[in-house]
């Protein structure tokens, strides 16, 4: 969806994805190490541009680039999608950061600000391949609750994988935000040295 939501933190920010981000997106999504738990993506620039053109006309789908607030250097991407207006909930995902990026904590904090504050949702959830233990653990450390296990939820390269659904709701967000922002502030201080 073509949107104008920008959310800034201490060192990083989220900005709407643009057509000129296509090459950067391909570089992340075709990296074998980064894309272990992602569906395969075409390495052709034209295919990514067509994908983005279609995305721009998809309502309720908010795709962001994670970038340095001052430098404007792209660090990764993430999205909020599948908005259910009745329950005021949505999924967030498509989260991938470049190798050695320190944007994980702050980009997660910023996506919750975008969804729970800017969009006024009551709940954001993420679904992670269960074998991706590092990311499942990261979400738990941010205060997400375990909602349910999803057996054989996703197929990647023809192989079924169990997934885990974790949830951040608006009522627990203020205390989680405080904890996440403290961690983000510490990382920003390190990066600003």
N, CA, C and O of each residue as an XYZ file, in Angstrom:
772
protein
N       0.844     -1.173      0.000
C       0.000      0.000      0.000
C       0.892      1.239      0.000
O       1.831      1.343      0.788
N       0.594      2.138     -0.861
C       1.326      3.396     -0.911
C       0.885      4.222      0.294
O      -0.251      4.695      0.335
N       1.763      4.398      1.268
C       1.399      5.092      2.509
C       2.478      6.108      2.865
O       3.513      6.187      2.204
N       2.224      6.882      3.914
C       3.171      7.930      4.291
C       3.636      7.799      5.742
O       4.166      8.758      6.304
N       3.449      6.644      6.350
C       3.831      6.470      7.751
C       5.351      6.344      7.869
O       5.973      5.487      7.241
N       5.926      7.215      8.685
C       7.337      7.159      9.035
C       7.411      7.180     10.557
O       6.748      7.994     11.199
N       8.207      6.295     11.134
C       8.351      6.235     12.586
C       9.836      6.272     12.903
O      10.603      5.445     12.409
N      10.243      7.234     13.729
C      11.662      7.408     14.061
C      11.950      6.979     15.483
O      11.137      7.161     16.389
N      13.132      6.402     15.655
C      13.591      6.002     16.978
C      14.858      6.758     17.331
O      15.048      7.895     16.899
N      15.721      6.134     18.110
C      16.954      6.770     18.561
C      18.004      6.799     17.457
O      18.669      7.814     17.252
N      18.149      5.687     16.750
C      19.175      5.602     15.716
C      18.602      5.193     14.366
O      19.144      5.553     13.320
N      17.506      4.440     14.391
C      16.891      3.922     13.175
C      15.487      4.483     12.996
O      14.901      5.056     13.914
N      14.971      4.303     11.796
C      13.597      4.709     11.514
C      12.993      3.783     10.475
O      13.702      3.083      9.752
N      11.666      3.795     10.415
C      10.929      3.096      9.370
C      10.395      4.141      8.416
O       9.879      5.176      8.838
N      10.521      3.867      7.125
C       9.937      4.735      6.113
C       9.246      3.857      5.081
O       9.596      2.685      4.945
N       8.280      4.391      4.356
C       7.598      3.583      3.345
C       8.568      3.071      2.286
O       9.488      3.777      1.874
N       8.347      1.840      1.857
C       9.156      1.268      0.790
C       8.866      2.017     -0.512
O       7.744      2.468     -0.741
N       9.885      2.144     -1.358
C       9.740      2.818     -2.649
C      10.211      1.879     -3.753
O      10.917      0.904     -3.495
N       9.817      2.179     -4.969
C      10.193      1.351     -6.110
C      11.711      1.233     -6.229
O      12.218      0.177     -6.606
N      12.425      2.282     -5.917
C      13.889      2.244     -6.036
C      14.558      1.367     -4.970
O      15.776      1.188     -4.997
N      13.773      0.818     -4.029
C      14.315     -0.111     -3.037
C      14.401     -1.538     -3.558
O      14.910     -2.417     -2.863
N      13.913     -1.781     -4.763
C      13.821     -3.145     -5.299
C      15.167     -3.881     -5.277
O      15.225     -5.036     -4.854
N      16.224     -3.244     -5.716
C      17.536     -3.919     -5.763
C      18.024     -4.278     -4.363
O      18.571     -5.362     -4.158
N      17.834     -3.390     -3.408
C      18.217     -3.671     -2.019
C      17.424     -4.854     -1.478
O      17.985     -5.730     -0.820
N      16.135     -4.882     -1.749
C      15.281     -5.959     -1.269
C      15.741     -7.306     -1.834
O      15.793     -8.305     -1.117
N      16.073     -7.319     -3.122
C      16.565     -8.549     -3.743
C      17.869     -8.997     -3.086
O      18.067    -10.188     -2.845
N      18.755     -8.048     -2.799
C      20.044     -8.414     -2.209
C      19.867     -9.126     -0.867
O      20.635    -10.031     -0.543
N      18.872     -8.730     -0.093
C      18.625     -9.391      1.184
C      17.908    -10.724      0.999
O      18.303    -11.738      1.574
N      16.862    -10.711      0.200
C      16.011    -11.899      0.070
C      16.655    -13.037     -0.723
O      16.185    -14.173     -0.657
N      17.712    -12.752     -1.461
C      18.395    -13.824     -2.196
C      19.696    -14.250     -1.520
O      20.395    -15.125     -2.030
N      20.028    -13.649     -0.389
C      21.209    -14.062      0.368
C      20.879    -15.389      1.051
O      19.966    -15.437      1.876
N      21.600    -16.469      0.728
C      21.257    -17.794      1.273
C      21.217    -17.849      2.802
O      20.383    -18.547      3.378
N      22.100    -17.128      3.442
C      22.142    -17.144      4.908
C      20.944    -16.405      5.505
O      20.339    -16.876      6.468
N      20.608    -15.263      4.942
C      19.502    -14.467      5.469
C      18.139    -15.051      5.121
O      17.176    -14.860      5.863
N      18.052    -15.750      4.016
C      16.761    -16.218      3.505
C      16.448    -17.670      3.862
O      15.578    -18.284      3.244
N      17.142    -18.219      4.844
C      16.943    -19.619      5.210
C      15.477    -19.955      5.456
O      15.009    -21.011      5.031
N      14.745    -19.075      6.132
C      13.359    -19.356      6.502
C      12.363    -18.521      5.702
O      11.256    -18.254      6.169
N      12.756    -18.111      4.501
C      11.876    -17.333      3.631
C      11.556    -18.125      2.372
O      12.338    -18.971      1.937
N      10.404    -17.839      1.801
C      10.091    -18.428      0.501
C      11.059    -17.860     -0.529
O      11.429    -16.689     -0.447
N      11.474    -18.675     -1.500
C      12.413    -18.196     -2.514
C      11.865    -16.983     -3.269
O      10.662    -16.854     -3.493
N      12.781    -16.109     -3.648
C      12.445    -14.888     -4.373
C      13.251    -14.834     -5.662
O      14.405    -15.259     -5.701
N      12.647    -14.317     -6.698
C      13.361    -14.127     -7.958
C      14.487    -13.120     -7.756
O      14.329    -12.134     -7.036
N      15.601    -13.372     -8.384
C      16.723    -12.447     -8.330
C      16.684    -11.390     -9.421
O      17.629    -10.616     -9.574
N      15.596    -11.355    -10.178
C      15.477    -10.393    -11.280
C      14.843     -9.089    -10.793
O      13.772     -9.090    -10.186
N      15.523     -7.987    -11.071
C      15.052     -6.675    -10.653
C      13.637     -6.397    -11.160
O      12.809     -5.860    -10.424
N      13.364     -6.753    -12.390
C      12.038     -6.484    -12.972
C      10.941     -7.198    -12.191
O       9.857     -6.644    -12.007
N      11.207     -8.419    -11.728
C      10.207     -9.158    -10.952
C       9.920     -8.463     -9.628
O       8.766     -8.384     -9.207
N      10.963     -7.955     -8.968
C      10.768     -7.254     -7.695
C      10.017     -5.944     -7.928
O       9.187     -5.554     -7.108
N      10.297     -5.272     -9.021
C       9.581     -4.033     -9.324
C       8.102     -4.302     -9.577
O       7.247     -3.533     -9.138
N       7.794     -5.397    -10.287
C       6.386     -5.770    -10.513
C       5.724     -6.085     -9.175
O       4.591     -5.673     -8.929
N       6.428     -6.814     -8.309
C       5.899     -7.121     -6.978
C       5.559     -5.818     -6.236
O       4.479     -5.694     -5.658
N       6.481     -4.858     -6.256
C       6.242     -3.595     -5.555
C       5.093     -2.813     -6.177
O       4.291     -2.222     -5.455
N       5.001     -2.801     -7.496
C       3.877     -2.108     -8.152
C       2.547     -2.704     -7.686
O       1.595     -1.970     -7.421
N       2.483     -4.027     -7.587
C       1.267     -4.681     -7.089
C       1.025     -4.339     -5.625
O      -0.108     -4.080     -5.220
N       2.099     -4.339     -4.830
C       1.987     -3.992     -3.412
C       1.392     -2.596     -3.238
O       0.536     -2.397     -2.376
N       1.831     -1.629     -4.039
C       1.361     -0.252     -3.890
C      -0.161     -0.129     -4.021
O      -0.749      0.828     -3.517
N      -0.792     -1.078     -4.685
C      -2.248     -1.027     -4.846
C      -2.969     -2.032     -3.944
O      -4.157     -2.295     -4.134
N      -2.259     -2.590     -2.967
C      -2.863     -3.559     -2.042
C      -3.230     -2.859     -0.738
O      -2.344     -2.469      0.022
N      -4.518     -2.695     -0.470
C      -4.918     -2.022      0.776
C      -4.567     -2.857      2.007
O      -4.570     -4.088      1.963
N      -4.269     -2.170      3.094
C      -4.002     -2.846      4.356
C      -2.663     -3.539      4.437
O      -2.482     -4.413      5.285
N      -1.726     -3.184      3.593
C      -0.400     -3.780      3.566
C       0.603     -2.636      3.659
O       0.718     -1.834      2.732
N       1.326     -2.559      4.768
C       2.252     -1.455      5.025
C       3.676     -1.994      5.040
O       4.092     -2.630      6.008
N       4.418     -1.742      3.978
C       5.791     -2.228      3.828
C       6.749     -1.082      4.157
O       6.570      0.041      3.686
N       7.752     -1.372      4.959
C       8.703     -0.359      5.406
C      10.135     -0.772      5.102
O      10.462     -1.958      5.042
N      10.977      0.233      4.911
C      12.424      0.054      4.905
C      12.922      0.524      6.265
O      12.525      1.586      6.744
N      13.787     -0.263      6.882
C      14.470      0.116      8.115
C      15.748      0.809      7.676
O      16.528      0.247      6.906
N      15.966      2.017      8.155
C      17.166      2.745      7.740
C      17.743      3.543      8.900
O      17.060      3.809      9.889
N      19.022      3.924      8.763
C      19.650      4.811      9.721
C      18.948      6.163      9.666
O      18.720      6.706      8.585
N      18.611      6.697     10.817
C      17.844      7.946     10.876
C      18.633      9.111     10.282
O      18.061      9.944      9.579
N      19.907      9.181     10.548
C      20.728     10.275     10.039
C      21.340      9.942      8.689
O      21.360     10.774      7.781
N      21.837      8.722      8.564
C      22.548      8.336      7.343
C      21.619      8.018      6.180
O      21.992      8.190      5.019
N      20.398      7.549      6.490
C      19.492      7.099      5.435
C      19.910      5.772      4.828
O      19.318      5.329      3.844
N      20.931      5.126      5.405
C      21.408      3.841      4.881
C      20.412      2.740      5.228
O      20.034      2.574      6.388
N      19.994      1.992      4.214
C      19.028      0.918      4.417
C      19.653     -0.221      5.213
O      20.761     -0.670      4.919
N      18.918     -0.682      6.231
C      19.359     -1.781      7.092
C      18.542     -3.037      6.852
O      19.021     -4.147      7.085
N      17.306     -2.866      6.385
C      16.433     -4.024      6.214
C      15.027     -3.591      5.851
O      14.797     -2.469      5.402
N      14.095     -4.503      6.055
C      12.699     -4.227      5.713
C      11.798     -5.061      6.603
O      12.216     -6.068      7.173
N      10.557     -4.621      6.709
C       9.524     -5.333      7.450
C       8.176     -4.800      7.003
O       8.100     -3.785      6.312
N       7.112     -5.488      7.399
C       5.781     -5.076      6.959
C       4.723     -5.427      7.989
O       4.891     -6.333      8.805
N       3.631     -4.683      7.925
C       2.392     -4.982      8.651
C       1.371     -5.298      7.578
O       1.207     -4.524      6.634
N       0.679     -6.426      7.705
C      -0.236     -6.842      6.641
C      -1.343     -7.723      7.206
O      -1.310     -8.118      8.371
N      -2.318     -8.020      6.363
C      -3.426     -8.873      6.782
C      -4.267     -8.254      7.867
O      -4.706     -8.948      8.783
N      -4.499     -6.960      7.782
C      -5.271     -6.276      8.815
C      -6.702     -6.801      8.846
O      -7.393     -6.849      7.828
N      -7.124     -7.193     10.046
C      -8.506     -7.606     10.295
C      -9.164     -6.456     11.042
O      -8.906     -6.253     12.228
N     -10.009     -5.707     10.354
C     -10.618     -4.515     10.958
C     -11.592     -4.876     12.069
O     -11.794     -4.093     12.997
N     -12.196     -6.054     11.983
C     -13.149     -6.470     13.009
C     -12.430     -6.675     14.357
O     -12.877     -6.174     15.389
N     -11.324     -7.411     14.332
C     -10.588     -7.673     15.572
C      -9.509     -6.630     15.844
O      -8.888     -6.635     16.907
N      -9.289     -5.744     14.889
C      -8.246     -4.716     14.971
C      -6.870     -5.349     15.224
O      -6.108     -4.923     16.092
N      -6.592     -6.382     14.425
C      -5.310     -7.066     14.553
C      -4.676     -7.193     13.177
O      -5.342     -7.049     12.151
N      -3.384     -7.464     13.177
C      -2.655     -7.655     11.922
C      -1.394     -8.457     12.208
O      -0.925     -8.551     13.343
N      -0.871     -9.026     11.145
C       0.393     -9.738     11.233
C       1.522     -8.780     10.867
O       1.344     -7.867     10.060
N       2.663     -9.001     11.463
C       3.847     -8.294     10.979
C       4.919     -9.327     10.679
O       5.052    -10.340     11.365
N       5.674     -9.039      9.638
C       6.699     -9.965      9.208
C       7.450     -9.407      8.023
O       7.652     -8.197      7.911
N       7.872    -10.314      7.122
C       8.745     -9.949      5.997
C       9.980     -9.227      6.529
O      10.578     -8.394      5.847
N      10.343     -9.565      7.760
C      11.407     -8.872      8.484
C      12.743     -9.513      8.137
O      12.971    -10.697      8.387
N      13.594     -8.723      7.571
C      14.930     -9.197      7.232
C      15.873     -8.004      7.314
O      15.607     -6.941      6.753
N      16.970     -8.200      8.018
C      17.978     -7.150      8.197
C      19.290     -7.621      7.582
O      19.576     -8.817      7.535
N      20.077     -6.665      7.115
C      21.362     -7.033      6.531
C      22.254     -7.649      7.605
O      22.052     -7.432      8.799
N      23.242     -8.418      7.158
C      24.150     -9.084      8.093
C      24.814     -8.063      9.006
O      25.177     -6.967      8.580
N      24.964     -8.445     10.264
C      25.637     -7.635     11.283
C      24.912     -6.341     11.624
O      25.493     -5.458     12.256
N      23.670     -6.214     11.224
C      22.902     -5.020     11.574
C      22.572     -5.037     13.065
O      22.339     -6.096     13.647
N      22.557     -3.873     13.661
C      22.166     -3.727     15.066
C      20.758     -3.119     15.176
O      20.400     -2.562     16.214
N      19.977     -3.227     14.121
C      18.657     -2.597     14.081
C      17.519     -3.476     14.591
O      16.369     -3.037     14.583
N      17.794     -4.684     15.028
C      16.708     -5.607     15.386
C      15.795     -5.050     16.473
O      14.583     -4.970     16.273
N      16.344     -4.672     17.599
C      15.507     -4.219     18.715
C      14.719     -2.977     18.337
O      13.508     -2.911     18.550
N      15.410     -1.994     17.774
C      14.711     -0.744     17.473
C      13.716     -0.912     16.336
O      12.649     -0.301     16.373
N      14.025     -1.714     15.331
C      13.061     -1.897     14.241
C      11.817     -2.624     14.740
O      10.708     -2.317     14.301
N      11.981     -3.585     15.651
C      10.816     -4.253     16.234
C       9.990     -3.263     17.056
O       8.763     -3.247     16.966
N      10.654     -2.457     17.840
C       9.955     -1.436     18.622
C       9.185     -0.482     17.701
O       8.042     -0.118     17.979
N       9.822     -0.094     16.618
C       9.187      0.846     15.688
C       7.987      0.230     14.975
O       7.012      0.932     14.704
N       8.034     -1.062     14.667
C       6.880     -1.671     14.002
C       5.692     -1.740     14.964
O       4.545     -1.609     14.535
N       5.950     -1.943     16.257
C       4.851     -1.928     17.225
C       4.286     -0.522     17.387
O       3.077     -0.349     17.539
N       5.153      0.472     17.355
C       4.654      1.851     17.392
C       3.788      2.134     16.171
O       2.726      2.747     16.288
N       4.241      1.688     14.995
C       3.469      1.912     13.771
C       2.114      1.225     13.842
O       1.094      1.829     13.510
N       2.095     -0.023     14.270
C       0.848     -0.777     14.276
C      -0.091     -0.426     15.406
O      -1.285     -0.223     15.186
N       0.440     -0.352     16.625
C      -0.411     -0.154     17.790
C      -0.719      1.316     18.052
O      -1.762      1.633     18.624
N       0.162      2.209     17.647
C      -0.057      3.632     17.894
C      -0.536      4.357     16.630
O      -1.596      4.982     16.638
N       0.232      4.276     15.562
C      -0.125      5.002     14.335
C      -1.398      4.447     13.686
O      -2.283      5.211     13.300
N      -1.487      3.119     13.568
C      -2.647      2.501     12.927
C      -3.769      2.201     13.914
O      -4.886      1.889     13.500
N      -3.490      2.291     15.206
C      -4.519      2.080     16.230
C      -4.996      0.648     16.369
O      -6.121      0.412     16.809
N      -4.156     -0.317     16.002
C      -4.534     -1.722     16.134
C      -4.480     -2.139     17.602
O      -3.789     -1.519     18.411
N      -5.211     -3.189     17.931
C      -5.209     -3.712     19.295
C      -4.205     -4.843     19.474
O      -3.850     -5.211     20.594
N      -3.753     -5.390     18.337
C      -2.864     -6.542     18.435
C      -2.033     -6.686     17.168
O      -2.539     -6.531     16.057
N      -0.750     -6.985     17.351
C       0.138     -7.373     16.254
C       0.697     -8.739     16.599
O       1.116     -8.977     17.732
N       0.703     -9.632     15.629
C       1.253    -10.956     15.860
C       2.255    -11.276     14.766
O       2.207    -10.714     13.672
N       3.153    -12.181     15.078
C       4.116    -12.642     14.080
C       4.132    -14.156     14.113
O       3.907    -14.776     15.153
N       4.399    -14.735     12.967
C       4.468    -16.185     12.823
C       5.861    -16.530     12.320
O       6.265    -16.117     11.233
N       6.581    -17.286     13.122
C       7.982    -17.595     12.861
C       8.153    -19.099     12.753
O       7.564    -19.853     13.527
N       8.954    -19.535     11.798
C       9.283    -20.955     11.694
C       9.890    -21.386     13.032
O      10.838    -20.769     13.518
N       9.337    -22.446     13.619
C       9.746    -22.881     14.963
C      11.240    -23.184     15.056
O      11.855    -22.957     16.098
N      11.826    -23.695     13.975
C      13.267    -24.005     13.985
C      14.121    -22.743     14.032
O      15.310    -22.817     14.341
N      13.545    -21.610     13.736
C      14.265    -20.335     13.788
C      14.256    -19.859     15.246
O      13.682    -18.821     15.575
N      14.902    -20.639     16.099
C      14.842    -20.435     17.545
C      15.353    -19.073     17.983
O      14.856    -18.502     18.953
N      16.340    -18.553     17.273
C      16.895    -17.245     17.639
C      15.829    -16.152     17.542
O      15.746    -15.289     18.416
N      15.014    -16.185     16.482
C      13.984    -15.162     16.300
C      12.814    -15.393     17.257
O      12.270    -14.432     17.800
N      12.423    -16.637     17.470
C      11.359    -16.936     18.433
C      11.770    -16.419     19.815
O      10.964    -15.803     20.512
N      13.015    -16.668     20.208
C      13.539    -16.204     21.495
C      13.592    -14.677     21.551
O      13.269    -14.080     22.578
N      13.999    -14.048     20.450
C      14.046    -12.590     20.399
C      12.659    -12.006     20.678
O      12.523    -11.093     21.492
N      11.631    -12.529     20.004
C      10.274    -12.010     20.212
C       9.836    -12.184     21.667
O       9.214    -11.291     22.243
N      10.157    -13.319     22.249
C       9.810    -13.539     23.660
C      10.511    -12.517     24.552
O       9.924    -12.030     25.517
N      11.768    -12.190     24.232
C      12.524    -11.225     25.040
C      11.953     -9.817     24.926
O      12.201     -8.970     25.784
N      11.187     -9.568     23.867
C      10.544     -8.256     23.682
C       9.196     -8.178     24.398
O       8.573     -7.116     24.440
N       8.747     -9.296     24.958
C       7.498     -9.298     25.708
C       6.314     -9.905     24.986
O       5.193     -9.843     25.489
N       6.533    -10.491     23.818
C       5.428    -11.136     23.113
C       5.031    -12.406     23.854
O       5.876    -13.110     24.407
N       3.739    -12.685     23.856
C       3.267    -13.916     24.468
C       3.104    -14.990     23.400
O       2.817    -14.696     22.240
N       3.292    -16.220     23.808
C       3.125    -17.359     22.911
C       1.625    -17.582     22.737
O       0.927    -17.890     23.704
N       1.128    -17.429     21.517
C      -0.298    -17.586     21.264
C      -0.648    -19.019     20.917
O      -1.584    -19.588     21.479
N       0.109    -19.611     19.983
C      -0.192    -20.991     19.583
C       0.905    -21.539     18.686
O       1.684    -20.797     18.088
N       0.939    -22.849     18.614
C       1.813    -23.547     17.682
C       1.015    -23.805     16.410
O      -0.188    -24.061     16.464
N       1.685    -23.738     15.274
C       1.049    -23.919     13.974
C       1.759    -25.049     13.227
O       2.710    -24.795     12.488
N       1.307    -26.295     13.412
C       1.966    -27.422     12.745
C       1.891    -27.316     11.221
O       0.853    -26.969     10.658
N       2.996    -27.618     10.579
C       3.074    -27.622      9.105
C       2.486    -26.346      8.491
O       1.814    -26.401      7.461
N       2.738    -25.222      9.117
C       2.106    -23.964      8.716
C       2.630    -23.416      7.396
O       1.873    -22.841      6.614
N       3.918    -23.591      7.150
C       4.520    -22.984      5.960
C       5.355    -24.020      5.212
O       5.954    -24.915      5.809
N       5.376    -23.868      3.882
C       6.234    -24.715      3.041
C       7.305    -23.825      2.415
O       7.005    -22.805      1.794
N       8.548    -24.234      2.593
C       9.681    -23.515      2.019
C      10.482    -24.528      1.212
O      10.943    -25.541      1.737
N      10.637    -24.235     -0.062
C      11.341    -25.150     -0.960
C      10.779    -26.571     -0.879
O      11.526    -27.548     -0.896
N       9.467    -26.667     -0.791
C       8.805    -27.964     -0.792
C       8.804    -28.698      0.535
O       8.315    -29.826      0.608
N       9.342    -28.087      1.592
C       9.416    -28.724      2.905
C       8.476    -27.994      3.869
O       8.515    -26.769      3.979
N       7.624    -28.770      4.571
C       6.716    -28.185      5.562
C       7.466    -27.877      6.851
O       8.338    -28.634      7.277
N       7.112    -26.758      7.458
C       7.724    -26.338      8.720
C       6.641    -25.943      9.706
O       5.660    -25.294      9.344
N       6.830    -26.344     10.964
C       5.969    -25.860     12.033
C       6.332    -24.407     12.295
O       7.471    -23.989     12.089
N       5.346    -23.646     12.751
C       5.587    -22.245     13.093
C       5.042    -21.955     14.481
O       4.284    -22.740     15.051
N       5.447    -20.809     15.008
C       5.015    -20.348     16.318
C       4.393    -18.969     16.118
O       4.976    -18.106     15.462
N       3.203    -18.767     16.690
C       2.568    -17.445     16.650
C       2.775    -16.777     18.006
O       2.459    -17.342     19.053
N       3.318    -15.551     17.957
C       3.547    -14.759     19.164
C       2.836    -13.429     18.991
O       2.730    -12.914     17.878
N       2.348    -12.873     20.094
C       1.450    -11.723     20.033
C       1.904    -10.600     20.962
O       2.346    -10.832     22.087
N       1.778     -9.372     20.449
C       1.922     -8.166     21.266
C       0.568     -7.472     21.218
O       0.081     -7.129     20.141
N      -0.039     -7.267     22.380
C      -1.316     -6.558     22.370
C      -1.166     -5.165     22.969
O      -0.197     -4.879     23.672
N      -2.121     -4.321     22.687
C      -2.039     -2.910     23.080
C      -1.951     -2.733     24.584
O      -1.325     -1.783     25.055
N      -2.563     -3.627     25.348
C      -2.542     -3.463     26.809
C      -1.156     -3.745     27.399
O      -0.786     -3.138     28.405
N      -0.395     -4.641     26.803
C       0.944     -4.923     27.328
C       2.026     -4.068     26.663
O       3.172     -4.057     27.113
N       1.666     -3.357     25.601
C       2.639     -2.581     24.851
C       3.357     -1.513     25.676
O       4.577     -1.410     25.552
N       2.682     -0.704     26.515
C       3.421      0.359     27.221
C       4.613     -0.153     28.039
O       5.690      0.440     27.981
N       4.444     -1.234     28.792
C       5.577     -1.736     29.579
C       6.630     -2.379     28.677
O       7.827     -2.244     28.929
N       6.193     -3.073     27.631
C       7.147     -3.662     26.688
C       7.906     -2.569     25.943
O       9.103     -2.697     25.684
N       7.199     -1.496     25.603
C       7.848     -0.388     24.891
C       8.970      0.195     25.735
O      10.059      0.464     25.229
N       8.706      0.388     27.011
C       9.720      0.959     27.901
C      10.979      0.085     27.907
O      12.094      0.597     27.807
N      10.798     -1.208     28.024
C      11.922     -2.154     28.042
C      12.667     -2.140     26.699
O      13.896     -2.087     26.673
N      11.930     -2.186     25.598
C      12.559     -2.211     24.274
C      13.285     -0.907     23.978
O      14.372     -0.911     23.401
N      12.680      0.210     24.376
C      13.330      1.498     24.108
C      14.604      1.665     24.913
O      15.548      2.302     24.445
N      14.649      1.111     26.105
C      15.892      1.174     26.882
C      16.996      0.403     26.167
O      18.133      0.870     26.093
N      16.666     -0.773     25.643
C      17.639     -1.551     24.882
C      18.055     -0.804     23.613
O      19.235     -0.783     23.264
N      17.095     -0.194     22.927
C      17.398      0.556     21.710
C      18.281      1.765     22.016
O      19.180      2.095     21.243
N      18.023      2.419     23.141
C      18.824      3.582     23.540
C      20.276      3.167     23.775
O      21.196      3.885     23.383
N      20.485      2.022     24.407
C      21.842      1.531     24.667
C      22.571      1.226     23.359
O      23.751      1.543     23.212
N      21.868      0.613     22.415
C      22.478      0.303     21.113
C      22.812      1.591     20.366
O      23.872      1.699     19.750
N      21.899      2.575     20.424
C      22.145      3.860     19.765
C      23.376      4.547     20.338
O      24.174      5.121     19.598
N      23.528      4.486     21.669
C      24.703      5.100     22.311
C      25.984      4.429     21.816
O      26.989      5.098     21.577
N      25.944      3.126     21.668
C      27.100      2.374     21.150
C      27.412      2.786     19.715
O      28.574      2.994     19.363
N      26.383      2.903     18.896
C      26.574      3.259     17.490
C      27.009      4.712     17.300
O      27.661      5.043     16.309
N      26.656      5.558     18.227
C      27.002      6.992     18.126
C      28.391      7.314     18.652
O      28.812      8.469     18.601
N      29.108      6.324     19.152
C      30.464      6.574     19.673
C      31.407      6.983     18.569
O      32.585      7.232     18.824
